[in-house]
């Protein structure tokens, strides 16, 4: 179907999915820059705005997603980890601004010797079809750099991804993830991404 032949809702969803991809690529670019420069320079905030088309002369609201600067690799290495718990401990959480809109966590710092899990859920607890991408990068104590590689996924909420460090002994390690509703039909709930520390969970 041509873009011009879509209704305003379909255009909004197509644009929102495009925003998800752009944000994921921007986050990966920033993470690579942080790894290369050793976390010395502060990355600027990036704002991506998406507007939907409607009838001639009709104003339709747009979705604006702002990505905060990537955390310094130096700060990641020095941050004190939370204590191990026998229950999952949320170390990062982000909720989409509204139904149909994507949600993203950029460069969430992780720590060596810990187990982590990404979980994508619907705020109302419902089962919803989703799609998105995630990537992680790390630097080892020996100076080895694992550059981010985008991994795409599709599934239904609740959707979980277990994380394993790409290097054996990371002095810095972070993950980025974005997700949005799959398809343009039906009602899409507000999506929530949570990063859990599951080190002590059996």
MOKAPE-V208739 format. One record per helix or strand of 2 or more residues. SS is the DSSP state (A for helix, B for strand). FROM is the first residue (numbers start at 1). TO is the last residue. Records with the same first field share a line. If there is no record, write none. Layout:
SS=FROM-TO + FROM-TO
//
This chain:
A=3-5 + 8-37 + 73-78
B=46-50 + 63-67 + 89-95 + 103-109 + 116-122 + 129-140 + 145-146 + 151-156 + 159-163 + 170-181 + 191-197
//
